[in-house]
């Protein structure tokens, strides 16, 4: 590595800054909410929720542009002793905007 890059002032010359803003600045819009979902895929209800989250994330393409968009950034899972698969989804979403027009009309 010393043939390709040298370290000066916390920067790798030739590779850019490894301490870049990717760890200090949020990669998502300001109002983003980070959530976690845990479900047992043997349960039809849990399976439907996991499928909804993953499908919505796939349709959004990992970008949060409008309220209701979801971006899954980590998916893990494990089997229990009974053979059921438990899924863990970590995702970001833009919350739905509350309808304030109804309260203004009154």
The first five atom37 places (N, CA, C, CB, O) and aatype in JSON, in Angstrom:
{
  "aatype": [20, 20, 20, 20, 20, 20, 20, 20, 20, 20, 20, 20, 20, 20, 20, 20, 20, 20, 20, 20, 20, 20, 20, 20, 20, 20, 20, 20, 20, 20, 20, 20, 20, 20, 20, 20, 20, 20, 20, 20, 20, 20, 20, 20, 20, 20, 20, 20, 20, 20, 20, 20, 20, 20, 20, 20, 20, 20, 20, 20, 20, 20, 20, 20, 20, 20, 20, 20, 20, 20, 20, 20, 20, 20, 20, 20, 20, 20, 20, 20, 20, 20, 20, 20, 20, 20, 20, 20, 20, 20, 20, 20, 20, 20, 20, 20, 20, 20, 20, 20, 20, 20, 20, 20, 20, 20],
  "atom_mask": [
    [1, 1, 1, 1, 1],
    [1, 1, 1, 1, 1],
    [1, 1, 1, 1, 1],
    [1, 1, 1, 1, 1],
    [1, 1, 1, 1, 1],
    [1, 1, 1, 1, 1],
    [1, 1, 1, 1, 1],
    [1, 1, 1, 1, 1],
    [1, 1, 1, 1, 1],
    [1, 1, 1, 1, 1],
    [1, 1, 1, 1, 1],
    [1, 1, 1, 1, 1],
    [1, 1, 1, 1, 1],
    [1, 1, 1, 1, 1],
    [1, 1, 1, 1, 1],
    [1, 1, 1, 1, 1],
    [1, 1, 1, 1, 1],
    [1, 1, 1, 1, 1],
    [1, 1, 1, 1, 1],
    [1, 1, 1, 1, 1],
    [1, 1, 1, 1, 1],
    [1, 1, 1, 1, 1],
    [1, 1, 1, 1, 1],
    [1, 1, 1, 1, 1],
    [1, 1, 1, 1, 1],
    [1, 1, 1, 1, 1],
    [1, 1, 1, 1, 1],
    [1, 1, 1, 1, 1],
    [1, 1, 1, 1, 1],
    [1, 1, 1, 1, 1],
    [1, 1, 1, 1, 1],
    [1, 1, 1, 1, 1],
    [1, 1, 1, 1, 1],
    [1, 1, 1, 1, 1],
    [1, 1, 1, 1, 1],
    [1, 1, 1, 1, 1],
    [1, 1, 1, 1, 1],
    [1, 1, 1, 1, 1],
    [1, 1, 1, 1, 1],
    [1, 1, 1, 1, 1],
    [1, 1, 1, 1, 1],
    [1, 1, 1, 1, 1],
    [1, 1, 1, 1, 1],
    [1, 1, 1, 1, 1],
    [1, 1, 1, 1, 1],
    [1, 1, 1, 1, 1],
    [1, 1, 1, 1, 1],
    [1, 1, 1, 1, 1],
    [1, 1, 1, 1, 1],
    [1, 1, 1, 1, 1],
    [1, 1, 1, 1, 1],
    [1, 1, 1, 1, 1],
    [1, 1, 1, 1, 1],
    [1, 1, 1, 1, 1],
    [1, 1, 1, 1, 1],
    [1, 1, 1, 1, 1],
    [1, 1, 1, 1, 1],
    [1, 1, 1, 1, 1],
    [1, 1, 1, 1, 1],
    [1, 1, 1, 1, 1],
    [1, 1, 1, 1, 1],
    [1, 1, 1, 1, 1],
    [1, 1, 1, 1, 1],
    [1, 1, 1, 1, 1],
    [1, 1, 1, 1, 1],
    [1, 1, 1, 1, 1],
    [1, 1, 1, 1, 1],
    [1, 1, 1, 1, 1],
    [1, 1, 1, 1, 1],
    [1, 1, 1, 1, 1],
    [1, 1, 1, 1, 1],
    [1, 1, 1, 1, 1],
    [1, 1, 1, 1, 1],
    [1, 1, 1, 1, 1],
    [1, 1, 1, 1, 1],
    [1, 1, 1, 1, 1],
    [1, 1, 1, 1, 1],
    [1, 1, 1, 1, 1],
    [1, 1, 1, 1, 1],
    [1, 1, 1, 1, 1],
    [1, 1, 1, 1, 1],
    [1, 1, 1, 1, 1],
    [1, 1, 1, 1, 1],
    [1, 1, 1, 1, 1],
    [1, 1, 1, 1, 1],
    [1, 1, 1, 1, 1],
    [1, 1, 1, 1, 1],
    [1, 1, 1, 1, 1],
    [1, 1, 1, 1, 1],
    [1, 1, 1, 1, 1],
    [1, 1, 1, 1, 1],
    [1, 1, 1, 1, 1],
    [1, 1, 1, 1, 1],
    [1, 1, 1, 1, 1],
    [1, 1, 1, 1, 1],
    [1, 1, 1, 1, 1],
    [1, 1, 1, 1, 1],
    [1, 1, 1, 1, 1],
    [1, 1, 1, 1, 1],
    [1, 1, 1, 1, 1],
    [1, 1, 1, 1, 1],
    [1, 1, 1, 1, 1],
    [1, 1, 1, 1, 1],
    [1, 1, 1, 1, 1],
    [1, 1, 1, 1, 1],
    [1, 1, 1, 1, 1]
  ],
  "atom_positions": [
    [[0.82, -1.19, 0.0], [0.0, 0.0, 0.0], [0.87, 1.25, 0.0], [-0.94, 0.0, 1.2], [0.46, 2.27, -0.55]],
    [[2.03, 1.18, 0.6], [2.88, 2.36, 0.63], [3.36, 2.75, -0.76], [4.07, 2.12, 1.53], [3.76, 3.9, -0.97]],
    [[3.34, 1.83, -1.71], [3.71, 2.17, -3.07], [2.64, 3.01, -3.76], [3.98, 0.91, -3.88], [2.93, 3.77, -4.68]],
    [[1.4, 2.86, -3.31], [0.29, 3.53, -3.97], [-0.15, 4.79, -3.24], [-0.88, 2.58, -4.09], [-0.47, 5.79, -3.88]],
    [[-0.16, 4.76, -1.92], [-0.69, 5.89, -1.15], [0.22, 6.2, 0.03], [-2.1, 5.59, -0.66], [0.9, 5.33, 0.56]],
    [[0.21, 7.46, 0.42], [0.94, 7.89, 1.61], [-0.03, 8.62, 2.53], [2.15, 8.8, 1.24], [-0.96, 9.28, 2.07]],
    [[0.19, 8.5, 3.83], [-0.69, 9.14, 4.81], [-0.09, 10.47, 5.22], [-0.91, 8.23, 6.04], [1.03, 10.52, 5.72]],
    [[-0.83, 11.55, 5.0], [-0.41, 12.88, 5.44], [-1.62, 13.6, 5.99], [0.24, 13.68, 4.28], [-2.64, 13.73, 5.31]],
    [[-1.52, 14.08, 7.21], [-2.6, 14.84, 7.85], [-3.94, 14.1, 7.79], [-2.74, 16.2, 7.2], [-4.95, 14.68, 7.39]],
    [[-3.95, 12.84, 8.18], [-5.15, 12.0, 8.2], [-5.79, 11.81, 6.82], [-6.17, 12.61, 9.13], [-6.98, 11.52, 6.72]],
    [[-5.01, 11.97, 5.77], [-5.52, 11.74, 4.43], [-4.63, 10.73, 3.73], [-5.58, 13.07, 3.62], [-3.41, 10.74, 3.89]],
    [[-5.23, 9.87, 2.98], [-4.48, 8.94, 2.16], [-4.34, 9.56, 0.78], [-5.17, 7.53, 2.08], [-5.3, 9.62, 0.01]],
    [[-3.15, 10.03, 0.48], [-2.92, 10.63, -0.83], [-3.1, 9.54, -1.88], [-1.5, 11.28, -0.93], [-2.51, 8.47, -1.78]],
    [[-3.91, 9.81, -2.86], [-4.19, 8.82, -3.89], [-5.49, 8.08, -3.65], [-3.06, 7.84, -3.98], [-6.04, 7.49, -4.58]],
    [[-6.0, 8.1, -2.43], [-7.25, 7.42, -2.11], [-8.31, 8.36, -1.57], [-7.01, 6.31, -1.12], [-9.44, 7.93, -1.32]],
    [[-8.0, 9.62, -1.37], [-8.96, 10.54, -0.79], [-8.93, 10.47, 0.73], [-10.37, 10.24, -1.3], [-8.02, 9.87, 1.31]],
    [[-9.88, 11.06, 1.35], [-9.94, 11.15, 2.8], [-10.79, 10.01, 3.37], [-10.5, 12.51, 3.24], [-11.99, 9.97, 3.12]],
    [[-10.18, 9.08, 4.13], [-10.98, 8.0, 4.71], [-11.91, 8.48, 5.81], [-10.08, 6.92, 5.25], [-12.86, 7.79, 6.17]],
    [[-11.64, 9.66, 6.35], [-12.46, 10.22, 7.42], [-13.41, 11.24, 6.83], [-11.58, 10.85, 8.53], [-13.59, 12.33, 7.37]],
    [[-14.02, 10.89, 5.72], [-14.88, 11.82, 5.0], [-16.18, 12.05, 5.76], [-15.17, 11.31, 3.59], [-16.41, 11.48, 6.82]],
    [[-17.02, 12.88, 5.19], [-18.27, 13.26, 5.85], [-19.32, 12.16, 5.8], [-18.82, 14.51, 5.23], [-20.43, 12.36, 6.3]],
    [[-19.01, 11.02, 5.21], [-20.03, 9.97, 5.14], [-20.42, 9.45, 6.52], [-19.55, 8.82, 4.28], [-21.49, 8.87, 6.68]],
    [[-19.56, 9.64, 7.51], [-19.87, 9.21, 8.86], [-20.41, 10.34, 9.72], [-18.65, 8.61, 9.52], [-20.98, 10.1, 10.78]],
    [[-20.23, 11.57, 9.29], [-20.67, 12.7, 10.09], [-21.95, 13.34, 9.56], [-19.59, 13.74, 10.16], [-22.66, 14.0, 10.31]],
    [[-22.24, 13.15, 8.28], [-23.45, 13.7, 7.71], [-24.44, 12.58, 7.42], [-23.14, 14.49, 6.42], [-24.05, 11.5, 6.98]],
    [[-25.69, 12.84, 7.68], [-26.72, 11.83, 7.44], [-26.91, 11.62, 5.94], [-28.05, 12.24, 8.11], [-26.98, 12.59, 5.19]],
    [[-26.99, 10.36, 5.5], [-27.18, 10.11, 4.08], [-28.64, 10.24, 3.64], [-26.68, 8.73, 3.74], [-28.95, 10.08, 2.46]],
    [[-29.52, 10.52, 4.57], [-30.94, 10.6, 4.28], [-31.44, 12.02, 4.54], [-31.74, 9.59, 5.12], [-30.76, 12.8, 5.21]],
    [[-32.62, 12.37, 4.01], [-33.19, 13.7, 4.27], [-33.4, 13.97, 5.76], [-34.52, 13.84, 3.55], [-33.34, 13.06, 6.59]],
    [[-33.63, 15.23, 6.08], [-33.69, 15.7, 7.46], [-34.75, 15.01, 8.32], [-33.94, 17.17, 7.48], [-34.47, 14.69, 9.47]],
    [[-35.93, 14.77, 7.79], [-37.03, 14.22, 8.58], [-37.07, 12.7, 8.62], [-38.34, 14.72, 8.03], [-38.08, 12.11, 9.02]],
    [[-36.0, 12.05, 8.23], [-35.96, 10.59, 8.14], [-36.08, 9.94, 9.51], [-34.68, 10.13, 7.45], [-35.49, 10.41, 10.49]],
    [[-36.84, 8.86, 9.57], [-37.01, 8.08, 10.79], [-36.35, 6.72, 10.54], [-38.53, 7.92, 11.18], [-36.61, 6.08, 9.53]],
    [[-35.51, 6.28, 11.47], [-34.86, 4.98, 11.38], [-35.65, 4.0, 12.23], [-33.35, 5.05, 11.85], [-35.95, 4.27, 13.39]],
    [[-36.01, 2.86, 11.64], [-36.82, 1.86, 12.35], [-36.22, 0.48, 12.19], [-38.26, 1.88, 11.83], [-35.37, 0.23, 11.33]],
    [[-36.67, -0.43, 13.06], [-36.27, -1.83, 12.98], [-37.53, -2.69, 13.04], [-35.28, -2.21, 14.12], [-38.44, -2.41, 13.82]],
    [[-37.57, -3.72, 12.21], [-38.69, -4.65, 12.23], [-38.16, -6.05, 12.5], [-39.49, -4.6, 10.9], [-37.19, -6.48, 11.87]],
    [[-38.78, -6.75, 13.42], [-38.45, -8.14, 13.72], [-39.7, -8.97, 13.51], [-37.89, -8.3, 15.17], [-40.76, -8.65, 14.04]],
    [[-39.57, -10.04, 12.73], [-40.74, -10.87, 12.48], [-40.37, -12.31, 12.23], [-41.5, -10.33, 11.31], [-39.25, -12.63, 11.83]],
    [[-41.34, -13.19, 12.47], [-41.2, -14.62, 12.22], [-41.86, -14.91, 10.88], [-41.83, -15.48, 13.39], [-43.07, -14.72, 10.73]],
    [[-41.09, -15.38, 9.9], [-41.64, -15.58, 8.56], [-42.59, -16.77, 8.48], [-40.52, -15.77, 7.58], [-43.24, -16.96, 7.46]],
    [[-42.69, -17.57, 9.54], [-43.68, -18.64, 9.57], [-45.07, -18.11, 9.87], [-43.28, -19.7, 10.6], [-46.07, -18.78, 9.59]],
    [[-45.15, -16.92, 10.45], [-46.43, -16.29, 10.76], [-46.88, -15.48, 9.54], [-46.31, -15.38, 12.03], [-46.14, -14.62, 9.07]],
    [[-48.09, -15.73, 9.03], [-48.55, -15.01, 7.83], [-48.59, -13.49, 8.0], [-49.92, -15.5, 7.45], [-48.3, -12.76, 7.05]],
    [[-48.94, -13.01, 9.18], [-48.99, -11.57, 9.42], [-47.61, -10.94, 9.37], [-49.63, -11.28, 10.76], [-47.41, -9.91, 8.72]],
    [[-46.65, -11.56, 10.06], [-45.27, -11.06, 10.05], [-44.68, -11.13, 8.65], [-44.4, -11.86, 11.03], [-43.95, -10.23, 8.23]],
    [[-44.99, -12.2, 7.94], [-44.48, -12.38, 6.58], [-45.02, -11.28, 5.66], [-44.86, -13.77, 6.04], [-44.29, -10.76, 4.82]],
    [[-46.29, -10.93, 5.82], [-46.89, -9.88, 4.99], [-46.25, -8.52, 5.26], [-48.4, -9.81, 5.24], [-46.03, -7.74, 4.34]],
    [[-45.97, -8.23, 6.53], [-45.34, -6.95, 6.88], [-43.93, -6.88, 6.31], [-45.31, -6.76, 8.41], [-43.55, -5.87, 5.73]],
    [[-43.15, -7.95, 6.48], [-41.79, -7.99, 5.94], [-41.8, -7.85, 4.42], [-41.07, -9.29, 6.35], [-40.97, -7.14, 3.85]],
    [[-42.74, -8.53, 3.78], [-42.86, -8.44, 2.32], [-43.21, -7.01, 1.88], [-43.93, -9.43, 1.8], [-42.68, -6.52, 0.89]],
    [[-44.09, -6.35, 2.63], [-44.47, -4.98, 2.31], [-43.25, -4.05, 2.41], [-45.58, -4.49, 3.25], [-43.01, -3.25, 1.51]],
    [[-42.49, -4.17, 3.51], [-41.32, -3.3, 3.72], [-40.3, -3.52, 2.61], [-40.69, -3.57, 5.1], [-39.78, -2.56, 2.05]],
    [[-40.0, -4.79, 2.31], [-39.0, -5.09, 1.29], [-39.47, -4.66, -0.11], [-38.67, -6.58, 1.29], [-38.67, -4.15, -0.9]],
    [[-40.74, -4.87, -0.42], [-41.27, -4.48, -1.72], [-41.27, -2.97, -1.89], [-42.69, -5.02, -1.91], [-40.89, -2.46, -2.94]],
    [[-41.68, -2.26, -0.85], [-41.7, -0.79, -0.91], [-40.28, -0.24, -1.07], [-42.34, -0.2, 0.37], [-40.07, 0.72, -1.82]],
    [[-39.31, -0.85, -0.38], [-37.92, -0.43, -0.52], [-37.41, -0.68, -1.93], [-37.04, -1.16, 0.5], [-36.69, 0.15, -2.49]],
    [[-37.77, -1.82, -2.5], [-37.34, -2.14, -3.86], [-37.95, -1.16, -4.87], [-37.74, -3.58, -4.22], [-37.27, -0.73, -5.8]],
    [[-39.2, -0.81, -4.68], [-39.86, 0.14, -5.59], [-39.26, 1.53, -5.48], [-41.35, 0.2, -5.31], [-39.19, 2.26, -6.47]],
    [[-38.83, 1.91, -4.28], [-38.24, 3.24, -4.08], [-36.79, 3.27, -4.57], [-38.3, 3.63, -2.6], [-36.23, 4.35, -4.76]],
    [[-36.19, 2.13, -4.76], [-34.81, 2.07, -5.24], [-33.78, 2.52, -4.23], [-34.68, 2.89, -6.46], [-32.66, 2.86, -4.59]],
    [[-34.15, 2.53, -2.95], [-33.21, 2.95, -1.92], [-33.12, 4.45, -1.73], [-31.87, 2.41, -2.23], [-32.31, 4.93, -0.94]],
    [[-33.95, 5.21, -2.45], [-33.95, 6.66, -2.34], [-35.21, 7.13, -1.63], [-33.84, 7.32, -3.73], [-36.31, 6.63, -1.88]],
    [[-35.05, 8.09, -0.74], [-36.18, 8.66, -0.01], [-36.52, 10.01, -0.62], [-35.87, 8.8, 1.51], [-35.9, 11.02, -0.29]],
    [[-37.49, 10.02, -1.51], [-37.86, 11.25, -2.21], [-39.15, 11.87, -1.71], [-37.97, 10.98, -3.67], [-39.27, 13.09, -1.64]],
    [[-40.13, 11.04, -1.36], [-41.43, 11.57, -0.96], [-41.9, 10.85, 0.3], [-42.47, 11.41, -2.11], [-41.41, 9.76, 0.6]],
    [[-42.85, 11.44, 1.04], [-43.34, 10.81, 2.27], [-43.86, 9.4, 2.02], [-44.43, 11.66, 2.89], [-44.58, 9.15, 1.05]],
    [[-43.49, 8.49, 2.9], [-43.89, 7.1, 2.78], [-42.84, 6.21, 2.14], [-45.15, 7.01, 2.0], [-42.97, 4.99, 2.17]],
    [[-41.79, 6.81, 1.55], [-40.72, 6.02, 0.95], [-39.92, 5.29, 2.02], [-39.79, 6.91, 0.1], [-39.72, 5.81, 3.12]],
    [[-39.47, 4.08, 1.69], [-38.71, 3.23, 2.61], [-37.42, 2.79, 1.94], [-39.55, 2.0, 3.06], [-37.41, 2.47, 0.75]],
    [[-36.33, 2.78, 2.7], [-35.05, 2.28, 2.21], [-34.49, 1.31, 3.25], [-34.04, 3.45, 1.93], [-34.08, 1.73, 4.34]],
    [[-34.46, 0.01, 2.93], [-33.88, -0.99, 3.82], [-32.37, -0.93, 3.66], [-34.44, -2.43, 3.51], [-31.86, -1.08, 2.55]],
    [[-31.64, -0.72, 4.77], [-30.2, -0.66, 4.66], [-29.5, -1.84, 5.31], [-29.7, 0.61, 5.26], [-28.29, -2.0, 5.16]],
    [[-30.23, -2.67, 6.03], [-29.63, -3.91, 6.56], [-30.73, -4.94, 6.76], [-28.88, -3.65, 7.9], [-31.8, -4.65, 7.28]],
    [[-30.43, -6.17, 6.33], [-31.38, -7.27, 6.48], [-30.61, -8.48, 6.99], [-32.12, -7.6, 5.13], [-29.66, -8.93, 6.35]],
    [[-31.01, -8.98, 8.14], [-30.39, -10.18, 8.69], [-31.48, -11.11, 9.16], [-29.42, -9.82, 9.86], [-32.65, -10.73, 9.23]],
    [[-31.11, -12.32, 9.49], [-32.08, -13.28, 9.98], [-31.39, -14.5, 10.54], [-33.03, -13.68, 8.88], [-30.19, -14.71, 10.36]],
    [[-32.18, -15.31, 11.23], [-31.65, -16.52, 11.84], [-32.78, -17.53, 12.03], [-30.96, -16.21, 13.2], [-33.95, -17.16, 12.11]],
    [[-32.42, -18.79, 12.1], [-33.37, -19.85, 12.38], [-33.4, -20.12, 13.87], [-33.02, -21.14, 11.59], [-32.37, -20.05, 14.54]],
    [[-34.58, -20.44, 14.4], [-34.67, -20.84, 15.8], [-34.64, -22.37, 15.89], [-35.96, -20.27, 16.47], [-34.5, -23.05, 14.87]],
    [[-34.78, -22.9, 17.1], [-34.7, -24.35, 17.31], [-35.83, -25.11, 16.63], [-34.7, -24.65, 18.79], [-35.68, -26.29, 16.31]],
    [[-36.95, -24.44, 16.41], [-38.1, -25.08, 15.78], [-38.02, -25.04, 14.25], [-39.39, -24.41, 16.24], [-38.86, -25.63, 13.57]],
    [[-37.02, -24.36, 13.72], [-36.86, -24.27, 12.27], [-37.51, -23.05, 11.64], [-37.4, -25.48, 11.64], [-37.5, -22.91, 10.42]],
    [[-38.08, -22.18, 12.45], [-38.7, -20.96, 11.93], [-37.62, -19.92, 11.66], [-39.76, -20.4, 12.92], [-36.63, -19.83, 12.39]],
    [[-37.81, -19.14, 10.6], [-36.85, -18.1, 10.24], [-37.34, -16.75, 10.76], [-36.63, -18.04, 8.71], [-38.46, -16.33, 10.46]],
    [[-36.49, -16.09, 11.52], [-36.78, -14.77, 12.06], [-35.97, -13.75, 11.28], [-36.46, -14.69, 13.6], [-34.75, -13.89, 11.13]],
    [[-36.65, -12.72, 10.78], [-35.99, -11.7, 9.97], [-35.89, -10.4, 10.76], [-36.75, -11.47, 8.64], [-36.79, -10.06, 11.53]],
    [[-34.79, -9.69, 10.56], [-34.55, -8.4, 11.19], [-34.27, -7.4, 10.08], [-33.36, -8.46, 12.22], [-33.3, -7.55, 9.34]],
    [[-35.11, -6.4, 9.96], [-34.96, -5.38, 8.93], [-34.68, -4.04, 9.6], [-36.22, -5.29, 8.04], [-35.42, -3.61, 10.49]],
    [[-33.61, -3.39, 9.18], [-33.29, -2.04, 9.63], [-33.54, -1.14, 8.42], [-31.8, -1.93, 10.16], [-32.95, -1.34, 7.36]],
    [[-34.42, -0.16, 8.59], [-34.79, 0.66, 7.44], [-35.01, 2.11, 7.84], [-36.04, 0.09, 6.78], [-35.26, 2.43, 9.0]],
    [[-34.92, 2.96, 6.83], [-35.19, 4.38, 7.0], [-36.45, 4.71, 6.21], [-33.98, 5.26, 6.52], [-36.7, 4.14, 5.15]],
    [[-37.22, 5.62, 6.74], [-38.44, 6.03, 6.02], [-38.74, 7.49, 6.26], [-39.63, 5.17, 6.45], [-38.4, 8.06, 7.3]],
    [[-39.39, 8.09, 5.28], [-39.91, 9.44, 5.45], [-41.33, 9.31, 5.97], [-39.86, 10.25, 4.1], [-42.16, 8.66, 5.34]],
    [[-41.63, 9.92, 7.12], [-42.98, 9.78, 7.68], [-44.02, 10.45, 6.8], [-43.03, 10.37, 9.09], [-43.75, 11.44, 6.12]],
    [[-45.22, 9.88, 6.84], [-46.35, 10.46, 6.11], [-46.69, 11.81, 6.74], [-47.6, 9.5, 6.13], [-46.64, 11.96, 7.96]],
    [[-47.03, 12.77, 5.92], [-47.42, 14.09, 6.41], [-48.86, 14.03, 6.9], [-47.26, 15.17, 5.31], [-49.73, 13.49, 6.22]],
    [[-49.1, 14.58, 8.07], [-50.47, 14.62, 8.59], [-51.29, 15.63, 7.8], [-50.48, 14.97, 10.1], [-50.79, 16.67, 7.38]],
    [[-52.54, 15.3, 7.62], [-53.42, 16.19, 6.86], [-53.88, 17.32, 7.77], [-54.63, 15.42, 6.28], [-54.73, 17.13, 8.64]],
    [[-53.32, 18.5, 7.54], [-53.68, 19.67, 8.35], [-54.84, 20.44, 7.74], [-52.48, 20.58, 8.51], [-55.39, 21.34, 8.37]],
    [[-55.21, 20.1, 6.52], [-56.31, 20.81, 5.86], [-57.62, 20.61, 6.6], [-56.45, 20.34, 4.41], [-58.45, 21.52, 6.65]],
    [[-57.82, 19.42, 7.18], [-59.05, 19.16, 7.9], [-59.17, 20.04, 9.14], [-59.13, 17.68, 8.3], [-60.25, 20.54, 9.45]],
    [[-58.06, 20.23, 9.85], [-58.1, 21.06, 11.05], [-58.24, 22.54, 10.7], [-56.85, 20.83, 11.9], [-58.82, 23.3, 11.47]],
    [[-57.71, 22.95, 9.56], [-57.83, 24.35, 9.14], [-59.24, 24.67, 8.66], [-56.83, 24.66, 8.04], [-59.67, 25.82, 8.75]],
    [[-59.96, 23.67, 8.15], [-61.3, 23.9, 7.63], [-62.32, 24.14, 8.75], [-61.74, 22.71, 6.8], [-63.36, 24.75, 8.51]],
    [[-62.04, 23.68, 9.94], [-63.0, 23.81, 11.04], [-63.01, 25.17, 11.63], [-62.72, 22.83, 12.11], [-63.77, 25.43, 12.56]]
  ]
}
